């Protein structure tokens, strides 16, 4: 007799009809037959293996828990610090944009140009006064050479460099005033 029950559970084909009825009526008998089935044994074995694997994973997670909590705290602190620095950066950037407007920078360039011009004029005046106070070396033909020729060379080099700075600043100021300097907003 090929019933769906026997097709699904061929292990029960050896049982008589009376044994099958007893199986339905007696829970203890049912449990003993049920647990003797190979499918059920394999299922319990697989369940036990999965339980042991799950327990192993849980123990590993517990072992890592403290270091993960510490790492989470460090990460949160670093994130908070980064957010704080980002906020401070935006504040400083806004302050810099407000403080260093193109008009303010042009004014500073003009003041620096004037100061450089004054400094080079003072340098030249001081040098001329020092040279006037020094006697010259006379030659028989009446021409004289100022003393301290090396100092003259040093003065010329320093004066030349200082005037170069002045002229560069003046050139940029002129270009700026004639709208040849373009300020990007980025």
Secondary structure, 3 states (H helix, E strand, C coil): CCCHHHHHCHHHHHCCHHHHHHHHHCHHHHHHHHHHCHHHHHHHHHHHHHHHHHHHHHHHHHHHHHHHHHHHHHHHHHHHHHHHHHHHHHHHHHHHHHHCCHHHHHHHHHHHHHHHHHHHHHHHHHHHHHHHHCCEEECCCCCEEECCHHHHHHHHHHHHHHHHHHHHHHHHHHHHHCCCCCCCCC
